[in-house]
Amino acid sequence: MEKRLKSQQGLTLIELVMVIIIIGILAGVAMKSMDSVIETGRVESTKTELNALAKAIAGDPDLINNGTRADFGYVGDVGSLPPDLDALISTPGGFATWNGPYISSNFTQTPDDFKKDAWGVLYIYGGGTSITSTGSGSTITRQFASAVSDLTSNTIQGSVMDAEGIPPGIYSTGVNIVLEYPDGAGAMTSTAVNPSPNGNYSISGLPIGHHIMTTVNTTTGDTVVSYVTVLPKSSVVNNIRFGSALWGAGNSSSGSGLQYVTGSAVLNGTYGQNIYFQIYNNTGANVSISWIKVTYDHVPAAYFERVRWGSNTVANRTNPRYGSGDQVDFSSTMGINNGSSQTIRLERFRDAQTGSAGYEYMNGTNVTIMFSDNSEITFSI
């Protein structure tokens, strides 16, 4: 009977205190572990959001379509970095090329939560190439480019050939390459260049993204449209090849004198009284010209008043006007560098050599021009 009563006794006070102490220790350890888990979760959540913000700004390089990067974010659409994070969800100024929102809020009741880290502190971003969180007491930074120029100032270069692999040579000034891209201020802009005689071209200062390049041979109207993808910190090679044989073999080799650029002669003026044409220096050396002799067949007889070399008026005479076969001495010597082209204008053809006269329509005229270096060209207008 005594043994049974003894076995029913509860914990002693010392035992109870020990149990409470152990429970407290375990609870403390559990709380510390929970705090650590929560803090780790906040860090990872912030890093995830920083990555999302970086992709919203500069695009996701892992999004691929047909083997080509498909996403370039805000920069790809606008052409510049956003001034602040608000620009990722609303256009900063009625930008026509803005195609957002590029990121979304997690909760409708807190629409600006994407601008705050997991501790509720605003991210630091000032239009540069990094975003920083400071809510943890230390900094967590997401760098998405080494420099702004990596995203906004890249290059496209390449060569232009016809179907036979021949560069334009003396016809290079008749090849127009036009690239369209966002201007960084919400609109589209374009840059136009001509290739060199050997076909090479280069366009720089370009933002990342997909851009349209249109190349036209103005003489024939042949056109090539290219869609060029510009990656960060890149010099993209885009070679252009026409589908037709446009330029004969040897057109870029050195010749015996200045050459006429085929197809360049046009009439200008209200009455077709001006003749414009281009010459190309393919001699292998720079050339200086002090006069030209213009011979042409036109019925009735026609006489011209002015010669312009590019933007320079080099001859201007009205009494008497210049006629077919006359040597026209320049007021100053004009130069044309090897490998360069130049526009020449014969202006104000009239029906009398002196005095009052009406303009002549010069269509159908055959023209021969001798230059002071003994070069000679012919063309029909």
C-alpha positions as a Markdown table, in Angstrom:
| # | Residue | x | y | z |
|---|---|---|---|---|
| 1 | Met | 0.0 | 0.0 | 0.0 |
| 2 | Glu | 2.8 | 2.4 | 0.8 |
| 3 | Lys | 4.6 | 1.7 | -2.5 |
| 4 | Arg | 1.5 | 2.4 | -4.5 |
| 5 | Leu | 1.0 | 5.8 | -2.8 |
| 6 | Lys | 4.7 | 6.7 | -3.4 |
| 7 | Ser | 4.5 | 6.0 | -7.2 |
| 8 | Gln | 1.6 | 8.4 | -7.6 |
| 9 | Gln | 3.5 | 11.4 | -6.4 |
| 10 | Gly | 4.0 | 14.3 | -9.0 |
| 11 | Leu | 7.2 | 16.0 | -10.2 |
| 12 | Thr | 9.2 | 17.6 | -7.6 |
| 13 | Leu | 9.7 | 21.4 | -7.7 |
| 14 | Ile | 13.3 | 20.9 | -9.0 |
| 15 | Glu | 12.1 | 18.6 | -11.8 |
| 16 | Leu | 9.4 | 21.0 | -12.8 |
| 17 | Val | 11.9 | 23.9 | -12.9 |
| 18 | Met | 14.2 | 21.9 | -15.1 |
| 19 | Val | 11.4 | 21.0 | -17.5 |
| 20 | Ile | 10.5 | 24.7 | -17.8 |
| 21 | Ile | 14.1 | 25.7 | -18.4 |
| 22 | Ile | 14.5 | 23.0 | -21.1 |
| 23 | Ile | 11.3 | 24.2 | -22.8 |
| 24 | Gly | 12.6 | 27.8 | -22.7 |
| 25 | Ile | 15.9 | 26.8 | -24.2 |
| 26 | Leu | 14.2 | 24.9 | -27.0 |
| 27 | Ala | 11.8 | 27.8 | -27.6 |
| 28 | Gly | 14.7 | 30.2 | -27.8 |
| 29 | Val | 16.5 | 28.1 | -30.2 |
| 30 | Ala | 13.4 | 27.7 | -32.3 |
| 31 | Met | 12.7 | 31.4 | -32.3 |
| 32 | Lys | 16.3 | 32.2 | -33.4 |
| 33 | Ser | 16.0 | 29.6 | -36.1 |
| 34 | Met | 12.7 | 31.1 | -37.2 |
| 35 | Asp | 14.2 | 34.6 | -37.3 |
| 36 | Ser | 17.0 | 33.2 | -39.4 |
| 37 | Val | 14.6 | 31.5 | -41.8 |
| 38 | Ile | 12.5 | 34.7 | -42.1 |
| 39 | Glu | 15.6 | 36.9 | -42.7 |
| 40 | Thr | 16.9 | 34.4 | -45.3 |
| 41 | Gly | 13.5 | 34.5 | -47.0 |
| 42 | Arg | 13.5 | 38.3 | -47.1 |
| 43 | Val | 17.0 | 38.3 | -48.7 |
| 44 | Glu | 16.0 | 35.7 | -51.3 |
| 45 | Ser | 12.7 | 37.5 | -52.0 |
| 46 | Thr | 14.6 | 40.8 | -52.5 |
| 47 | Lys | 17.1 | 39.2 | -54.8 |
| 48 | Thr | 14.3 | 37.7 | -56.9 |
| 49 | Glu | 12.6 | 41.1 | -57.2 |
| 50 | Leu | 15.9 | 42.8 | -58.1 |
| 51 | Asn | 16.4 | 40.3 | -60.9 |
| 52 | Ala | 12.9 | 41.0 | -62.1 |
| 53 | Leu | 13.5 | 44.7 | -62.1 |
| 54 | Ala | 16.8 | 44.2 | -64.0 |
| 55 | Lys | 15.0 | 42.2 | -66.7 |
| 56 | Ala | 12.2 | 44.8 | -66.9 |
| 57 | Ile | 14.9 | 47.4 | -67.6 |
| 58 | Ala | 17.3 | 45.6 | -69.9 |
| 59 | Gly | 15.3 | 42.5 | -70.9 |
| 60 | Asp | 15.6 | 38.8 | -70.2 |
| 61 | Pro | 18.5 | 37.2 | -72.1 |
| 62 | Asp | 17.1 | 33.7 | -71.6 |
| 63 | Leu | 13.9 | 34.5 | -73.6 |
| 64 | Ile | 14.8 | 33.1 | -77.1 |
| 65 | Asn | 12.7 | 32.9 | -80.3 |
| 66 | Asn | 14.0 | 31.0 | -83.3 |
| 67 | Gly | 17.5 | 31.1 | -81.9 |
| 68 | Thr | 17.5 | 34.9 | -81.3 |
| 69 | Arg | 17.1 | 36.8 | -78.1 |
| 70 | Ala | 13.5 | 38.0 | -77.9 |
| 71 | Asp | 13.3 | 40.4 | -75.0 |
| 72 | Phe | 15.1 | 43.7 | -74.4 |
| 73 | Gly | 12.8 | 45.4 | -71.9 |
| 74 | Tyr | 12.4 | 49.1 | -71.5 |
| 75 | Val | 15.7 | 49.9 | -73.1 |
| 76 | Gly | 14.9 | 47.9 | -76.2 |
| 77 | Asp | 11.6 | 49.8 | -76.7 |
| 78 | Val | 12.6 | 53.3 | -75.7 |
| 79 | Gly | 16.3 | 53.4 | -76.5 |
| 80 | Ser | 17.5 | 54.7 | -73.1 |
| 81 | Leu | 17.5 | 53.7 | -69.4 |
| 82 | Pro | 14.4 | 54.6 | -67.4 |
| 83 | Pro | 14.7 | 57.8 | -65.3 |
| 84 | Asp | 13.2 | 55.9 | -62.3 |
| 85 | Leu | 11.4 | 52.7 | -61.5 |
| 86 | Asp | 8.0 | 54.3 | -62.0 |
| 87 | Ala | 8.8 | 54.4 | -65.7 |
| 88 | Leu | 8.5 | 50.6 | -65.7 |
| 89 | Ile | 4.7 | 50.7 | -65.1 |
| 90 | Ser | 3.7 | 54.0 | -66.7 |
| 91 | Thr | 5.1 | 56.0 | -69.6 |
| 92 | Pro | 7.4 | 58.8 | -68.3 |
| 93 | Gly | 6.1 | 61.3 | -70.9 |
| 94 | Gly | 3.7 | 60.0 | -73.4 |
| 95 | Phe | 6.4 | 58.0 | -75.1 |
| 96 | Ala | 5.1 | 56.4 | -78.3 |
| 97 | Thr | 7.6 | 53.6 | -78.3 |
| 98 | Trp | 7.0 | 52.7 | -74.6 |
| 99 | Asn | 5.3 | 49.2 | -74.5 |
| 100 | Gly | 4.9 | 48.5 | -70.8 |
| 101 | Pro | 4.2 | 47.8 | -68.1 |
| 102 | Tyr | 7.4 | 45.9 | -67.8 |
| 103 | Ile | 6.8 | 44.8 | -64.2 |
| 104 | Ser | 3.7 | 44.4 | -62.1 |
| 105 | Ser | 2.8 | 44.9 | -58.4 |
| 106 | Asn | 2.1 | 41.9 | -56.3 |
| 107 | Phe | -0.8 | 43.4 | -54.4 |
| 108 | Thr | -3.4 | 45.8 | -55.8 |
| 109 | Gln | -3.7 | 47.5 | -52.4 |
| 110 | Thr | 0.0 | 48.4 | -52.5 |
| 111 | Pro | 0.7 | 49.3 | -56.1 |
| 112 | Asp | 4.2 | 50.5 | -55.3 |
| 113 | Asp | 5.4 | 47.4 | -53.6 |
| 114 | Phe | 7.7 | 46.6 | -56.6 |
| 115 | Lys | 9.8 | 49.6 | -55.5 |
| 116 | Lys | 10.4 | 48.3 | -52.0 |
| 117 | Asp | 12.5 | 45.5 | -50.7 |
| 118 | Ala | 11.2 | 42.8 | -48.3 |
| 119 | Trp | 11.8 | 45.1 | -45.4 |
| 120 | Gly | 9.6 | 47.8 | -46.9 |
| 121 | Val | 12.5 | 50.1 | -47.8 |
| 122 | Leu | 12.6 | 51.8 | -51.2 |
| 123 | Tyr | 15.2 | 50.5 | -53.7 |
| 124 | Ile | 17.9 | 52.9 | -54.7 |
| 125 | Tyr | 17.9 | 53.6 | -58.5 |
| 126 | Gly | 18.8 | 56.7 | -60.3 |
| 127 | Gly | 18.8 | 55.8 | -64.0 |
| 128 | Gly | 22.1 | 53.9 | -63.9 |
| 129 | Thr | 23.0 | 50.3 | -64.4 |
| 130 | Ser | 22.4 | 49.0 | -60.8 |
| 131 | Ile | 19.6 | 48.7 | -58.3 |
| 132 | Thr | 20.3 | 48.6 | -54.5 |
| 133 | Ser | 18.4 | 47.3 | -51.5 |
| 134 | Thr | 19.4 | 48.6 | -48.0 |
| 135 | Gly | 16.5 | 47.2 | -45.9 |
| 136 | Ser | 18.5 | 44.4 | -44.4 |
| 137 | Gly | 21.0 | 46.7 | -42.8 |
| 138 | Ser | 23.6 | 45.9 | -45.5 |
| 139 | Thr | 23.5 | 46.5 | -49.3 |
| 140 | Ile | 22.2 | 44.0 | -51.8 |
| 141 | Thr | 23.0 | 45.3 | -55.3 |
| 142 | Arg | 21.9 | 44.0 | -58.7 |
| 143 | Gln | 24.2 | 45.2 | -61.5 |
| 144 | Phe | 22.7 | 44.6 | -64.9 |
| 145 | Ala | 25.4 | 46.2 | -67.1 |
| 146 | Ser | 28.9 | 47.4 | -66.7 |
| 147 | Ala | 28.2 | 50.8 | -68.3 |
| 148 | Val | 25.2 | 52.7 | -69.7 |
| 149 | Ser | 26.9 | 52.6 | -73.1 |
| 150 | Asp | 26.7 | 48.8 | -73.1 |
| 151 | Leu | 23.0 | 49.2 | -73.5 |
| 152 | Thr | 22.6 | 52.4 | -75.5 |
| 153 | Ser | 25.7 | 52.8 | -77.7 |
| 154 | Asn | 26.4 | 49.7 | -79.8 |
| 155 | Thr | 27.5 | 49.2 | -83.5 |
| 156 | Ile | 26.2 | 47.5 | -86.6 |
| 157 | Gln | 28.8 | 47.0 | -89.4 |
| 158 | Gly | 29.1 | 44.9 | -92.5 |
| 159 | Ser | 29.4 | 44.9 | -96.2 |
| 160 | Val | 27.2 | 45.4 | -99.2 |
| 161 | Met | 27.5 | 43.1 | -102.3 |
| 162 | Asp | 25.4 | 42.3 | -105.3 |
| 163 | Ala | 24.3 | 38.8 | -106.2 |
| 164 | Glu | 27.7 | 38.1 | -107.7 |
| 165 | Gly | 29.5 | 39.2 | -104.6 |
| 166 | Ile | 30.7 | 42.4 | -106.2 |
| 167 | Pro | 30.9 | 45.6 | -104.1 |
| 168 | Pro | 29.3 | 48.8 | -105.4 |
| 169 | Gly | 32.6 | 50.5 | -106.3 |
| 170 | Ile | 31.9 | 53.8 | -108.1 |
| 171 | Tyr | 28.2 | 53.3 | -107.5 |
| 172 | Ser | 28.5 | 53.4 | -103.7 |
| 173 | Thr | 26.9 | 56.8 | -103.4 |
| 174 | Gly | 23.8 | 55.4 | -105.0 |
| 175 | Val | 23.4 | 52.8 | -102.3 |
| 176 | Asn | 21.4 | 54.1 | -99.3 |
| 177 | Ile | 21.4 | 52.2 | -96.0 |
| 178 | Val | 18.8 | 53.4 | -93.5 |
| 179 | Leu | 18.5 | 52.1 | -90.0 |
| 180 | Glu | 15.5 | 52.8 | -87.8 |
| 181 | Tyr | 15.7 | 52.6 | -84.0 |
| 182 | Pro | 14.2 | 54.3 | -80.8 |
| 183 | Asp | 15.7 | 57.7 | -80.0 |
| 184 | Gly | 15.7 | 57.4 | -76.2 |
| 185 | Ala | 13.0 | 60.0 | -75.9 |
| 186 | Gly | 9.9 | 58.0 | -76.9 |
| 187 | Ala | 10.1 | 58.4 | -80.7 |
| 188 | Met | 11.7 | 56.6 | -83.6 |
| 189 | Thr | 14.7 | 58.0 | -85.4 |
| 190 | Ser | 16.9 | 56.8 | -88.3 |
| 191 | Thr | 20.5 | 57.0 | -89.5 |
| 192 | Ala | 21.3 | 56.9 | -93.2 |
| 193 | Val | 24.8 | 56.0 | -94.6 |
| 194 | Asn | 26.4 | 55.1 | -97.9 |
| 195 | Pro | 28.8 | 52.2 | -98.0 |
| 196 | Ser | 32.4 | 52.8 | -99.1 |
| 197 | Pro | 33.3 | 51.7 | -102.7 |
| 198 | Asn | 34.5 | 48.4 | -101.3 |
| 199 | Gly | 31.1 | 47.9 | -99.7 |
| 200 | Asn | 31.9 | 48.4 | -96.1 |
| 201 | Tyr | 29.6 | 50.4 | -93.8 |
| 202 | Ser | 29.2 | 51.1 | -90.0 |
| 203 | Ile | 26.5 | 52.7 | -87.9 |
| 204 | Ser | 27.2 | 53.4 | -84.2 |
| 205 | Gly | 25.5 | 54.8 | -81.1 |
| 206 | Leu | 22.7 | 52.2 | -81.2 |
| 207 | Pro | 20.5 | 50.9 | -78.3 |
| 208 | Ile | 19.9 | 47.2 | -77.8 |
| 209 | Gly | 16.9 | 45.6 | -79.4 |
| 210 | His | 15.5 | 44.7 | -82.8 |
| 211 | His | 16.0 | 47.3 | -85.5 |
| 212 | Ile | 14.9 | 47.5 | -89.1 |
| 213 | Met | 17.6 | 48.2 | -91.8 |
| 214 | Thr | 16.5 | 49.1 | -95.3 |
| 215 | Thr | 19.1 | 49.1 | -98.1 |
| 216 | Val | 18.2 | 50.6 | -101.5 |
| 217 | Asn | 20.2 | 50.7 | -104.7 |
| 218 | Thr | 18.7 | 54.0 | -106.0 |
| 219 | Thr | 19.6 | 53.5 | -109.6 |
| 220 | Thr | 17.5 | 50.3 | -110.0 |
| 221 | Gly | 15.3 | 50.4 | -106.9 |
| 222 | Asp | 16.5 | 47.0 | -105.7 |
| 223 | Thr | 15.8 | 46.8 | -101.9 |
| 224 | Val | 16.9 | 44.6 | -99.1 |
| 225 | Val | 15.2 | 44.8 | -95.7 |
| 226 | Ser | 17.1 | 43.3 | -92.7 |
| 227 | Tyr | 16.0 | 42.8 | -89.1 |
| 228 | Val | 19.1 | 43.3 | -87.0 |
| 229 | Thr | 19.3 | 42.2 | -83.3 |
| 230 | Val | 21.7 | 44.4 | -81.3 |
| 231 | Leu | 23.0 | 42.8 | -78.1 |
| 232 | Pro | 24.5 | 44.6 | -75.1 |
| 233 | Lys | 28.2 | 45.8 | -75.6 |
| 234 | Ser | 28.3 | 44.5 | -79.1 |
| 235 | Ser | 29.4 | 45.2 | -82.6 |
| 236 | Val | 27.0 | 43.3 | -84.8 |
| 237 | Val | 28.0 | 42.1 | -88.2 |
| 238 | Asn | 25.1 | 42.4 | -90.8 |
| 239 | Asn | 26.2 | 41.7 | -94.4 |
| 240 | Ile | 23.8 | 42.8 | -97.1 |
| 241 | Arg | 23.5 | 41.0 | -100.4 |
| 242 | Phe | 21.2 | 42.1 | -103.2 |
| 243 | Gly | 19.4 | 39.5 | -105.2 |
| 244 | Ser | 20.5 | 40.9 | -108.6 |
| 245 | Ala | 23.8 | 41.4 | -110.4 |
| 246 | Leu | 24.0 | 45.2 | -110.1 |
| 247 | Trp | 27.7 | 46.1 | -110.5 |
| 248 | Gly | 30.0 | 44.8 | -113.1 |
| 249 | Ala | 33.3 | 43.2 | -112.2 |
| 250 | Gly | 36.2 | 45.7 | -112.0 |
| 251 | Asn | 34.0 | 48.7 | -111.3 |
| 252 | Ser | 36.0 | 49.5 | -108.2 |
| 253 | Ser | 39.5 | 49.2 | -109.8 |
| 254 | Ser | 41.6 | 52.2 | -110.7 |
| 255 | Gly | 40.8 | 53.8 | -114.0 |
| 256 | Ser | 42.5 | 56.3 | -116.3 |
| 257 | Gly | 40.5 | 59.3 | -115.1 |
| 258 | Leu | 37.4 | 60.6 | -113.4 |
| 259 | Gln | 34.3 | 58.4 | -114.1 |
| 260 | Tyr | 30.7 | 59.1 | -114.5 |
| 261 | Val | 28.4 | 57.5 | -111.9 |
| 262 | Thr | 26.0 | 55.4 | -114.0 |
| 263 | Gly | 22.4 | 56.6 | -113.6 |
| 264 | Ser | 23.2 | 59.7 | -111.6 |
| 265 | Ala | 22.3 | 62.3 | -114.2 |
| 266 | Val | 18.9 | 63.9 | -113.5 |
| 267 | Leu | 17.0 | 67.1 | -114.5 |
| 268 | Asn | 16.2 | 69.6 | -111.9 |
| 269 | Gly | 14.3 | 72.9 | -111.8 |
| 270 | Thr | 10.7 | 73.9 | -112.6 |
| 271 | Tyr | 11.4 | 73.7 | -116.4 |
| 272 | Gly | 14.0 | 71.0 | -116.4 |
| 273 | Gln | 16.6 | 73.6 | -117.1 |
| 274 | Asn | 19.3 | 72.2 | -114.7 |
| 275 | Ile | 21.4 | 69.1 | -115.2 |
| 276 | Tyr | 22.8 | 67.3 | -112.1 |
| 277 | Phe | 25.2 | 64.4 | -112.3 |
| 278 | Gln | 27.9 | 62.7 | -110.2 |
| 279 | Ile | 31.6 | 61.8 | -110.9 |
| 280 | Tyr | 33.8 | 59.3 | -109.1 |
| 281 | Asn | 37.5 | 59.5 | -108.6 |
| 282 | Asn | 38.9 | 56.1 | -109.2 |
| 283 | Thr | 42.3 | 57.1 | -110.4 |
| 284 | Gly | 44.3 | 56.1 | -107.4 |
| 285 | Ala | 45.2 | 59.6 | -106.5 |
| 286 | Asn | 43.6 | 62.9 | -105.4 |
| 287 | Val | 42.7 | 65.1 | -108.4 |
| 288 | Ser | 42.4 | 68.9 | -108.8 |
| 289 | Ile | 40.1 | 70.4 | -111.5 |
| 290 | Ser | 40.4 | 74.0 | -112.8 |
| 291 | Trp | 38.1 | 73.9 | -115.8 |
| 292 | Ile | 35.6 | 71.7 | -117.7 |
| 293 | Lys | 34.5 | 71.7 | -121.4 |
| 294 | Val | 30.9 | 70.8 | -121.9 |
| 295 | Thr | 29.7 | 69.6 | -125.3 |
| 296 | Tyr | 26.0 | 68.7 | -125.9 |
| 297 | Asp | 23.5 | 68.3 | -128.6 |
| 298 | His | 20.2 | 70.2 | -128.1 |
| 299 | Val | 17.7 | 71.6 | -130.6 |
| 300 | Pro | 17.2 | 74.5 | -130.4 |
| 301 | Ala | 20.6 | 75.7 | -129.2 |
| 302 | Ala | 20.8 | 76.1 | -125.4 |
| 303 | Tyr | 23.2 | 78.0 | -123.2 |
| 304 | Phe | 23.9 | 77.7 | -119.5 |
| 305 | Glu | 24.8 | 80.3 | -116.9 |
| 306 | Arg | 26.2 | 78.5 | -113.9 |
| 307 | Val | 28.4 | 75.6 | -112.8 |
| 308 | Arg | 28.4 | 74.3 | -109.2 |
| 309 | Trp | 30.8 | 71.8 | -107.7 |
| 310 | Gly | 29.0 | 70.4 | -104.7 |
| 311 | Ser | 27.8 | 73.5 | -102.8 |
| 312 | Asn | 30.4 | 75.8 | -104.4 |
| 313 | Thr | 29.5 | 78.0 | -107.4 |
| 314 | Val | 32.7 | 77.8 | -109.5 |
| 315 | Ala | 31.4 | 79.6 | -112.7 |
| 316 | Asn | 28.6 | 82.1 | -113.2 |
| 317 | Arg | 28.2 | 84.1 | -116.5 |
| 318 | Thr | 25.2 | 85.6 | -118.2 |
| 319 | Asn | 26.6 | 87.8 | -120.9 |
| 320 | Pro | 27.5 | 85.8 | -122.8 |
| 321 | Arg | 26.2 | 82.5 | -121.4 |
| 322 | Tyr | 28.3 | 79.3 | -121.8 |
| 323 | Gly | 27.5 | 77.3 | -125.0 |
| 324 | Ser | 28.3 | 73.8 | -126.2 |
| 325 | Gly | 32.1 | 73.3 | -126.6 |
| 326 | Asp | 33.0 | 76.2 | -124.4 |
| 327 | Gln | 35.8 | 75.8 | -121.8 |
| 328 | Val | 34.4 | 76.9 | -118.4 |
| 329 | Asp | 37.2 | 78.2 | -116.2 |
| 330 | Phe | 36.6 | 77.8 | -112.5 |
| 331 | Ser | 36.9 | 80.7 | -110.1 |
| 332 | Ser | 39.0 | 78.5 | -107.9 |
| 333 | Thr | 40.4 | 75.0 | -108.3 |
| 334 | Met | 38.3 | 72.2 | -107.0 |
| 335 | Gly | 39.6 | 68.9 | -105.6 |
| 336 | Ile | 38.2 | 65.4 | -105.4 |
| 337 | Asn | 39.9 | 62.8 | -103.3 |
| 338 | Asn | 40.6 | 59.3 | -104.5 |
| 339 | Gly | 37.7 | 57.0 | -103.8 |
| 340 | Ser | 35.3 | 59.9 | -103.4 |
| 341 | Ser | 32.3 | 61.1 | -105.5 |
| 342 | Gln | 31.1 | 64.6 | -106.3 |
| 343 | Thr | 27.9 | 66.1 | -107.6 |
| 344 | Ile | 28.3 | 68.7 | -110.4 |
| 345 | Arg | 25.4 | 71.0 | -111.5 |
| 346 | Leu | 25.0 | 72.7 | -114.9 |
| 347 | Glu | 22.3 | 75.2 | -114.2 |
| 348 | Arg | 20.0 | 77.7 | -116.0 |
| 349 | Phe | 20.0 | 76.5 | -119.6 |
| 350 | Arg | 18.3 | 79.2 | -121.8 |
| 351 | Asp | 17.4 | 79.7 | -125.4 |
| 352 | Ala | 19.7 | 82.7 | -126.0 |
| 353 | Gln | 23.4 | 83.4 | -125.3 |
| 354 | Thr | 22.9 | 87.0 | -124.3 |
| 355 | Gly | 20.1 | 89.2 | -123.0 |
| 356 | Ser | 16.7 | 88.1 | -121.9 |
| 357 | Ala | 15.9 | 84.4 | -122.6 |
| 358 | Gly | 13.6 | 81.6 | -121.6 |
| 359 | Tyr | 14.5 | 78.4 | -120.0 |
| 360 | Glu | 15.2 | 75.3 | -122.1 |
| 361 | Tyr | 14.0 | 71.8 | -121.2 |
| 362 | Met | 17.1 | 69.6 | -121.4 |
| 363 | Asn | 15.5 | 66.2 | -121.6 |
| 364 | Gly | 17.0 | 63.9 | -124.3 |
| 365 | Thr | 20.4 | 65.6 | -124.4 |
| 366 | Asn | 23.6 | 63.7 | -124.9 |
| 367 | Val | 26.4 | 65.3 | -122.9 |
| 368 | Thr | 30.2 | 65.0 | -123.1 |
| 369 | Ile | 32.4 | 66.6 | -120.5 |
| 370 | Met | 36.2 | 67.0 | -120.6 |
| 371 | Phe | 38.0 | 67.9 | -117.3 |
| 372 | Ser | 41.2 | 69.8 | -116.9 |
| 373 | Asp | 43.0 | 66.6 | -115.9 |
| 374 | Asn | 42.1 | 65.1 | -119.4 |
| 375 | Ser | 39.4 | 62.9 | -118.0 |
| 376 | Glu | 36.3 | 62.6 | -120.2 |
| 377 | Ile | 32.8 | 61.3 | -119.4 |
| 378 | Thr | 29.6 | 61.0 | -121.5 |
| 379 | Phe | 26.0 | 60.5 | -120.5 |
| 380 | Ser | 22.5 | 61.1 | -121.7 |
| 381 | Ile | 19.8 | 62.9 | -119.8 |
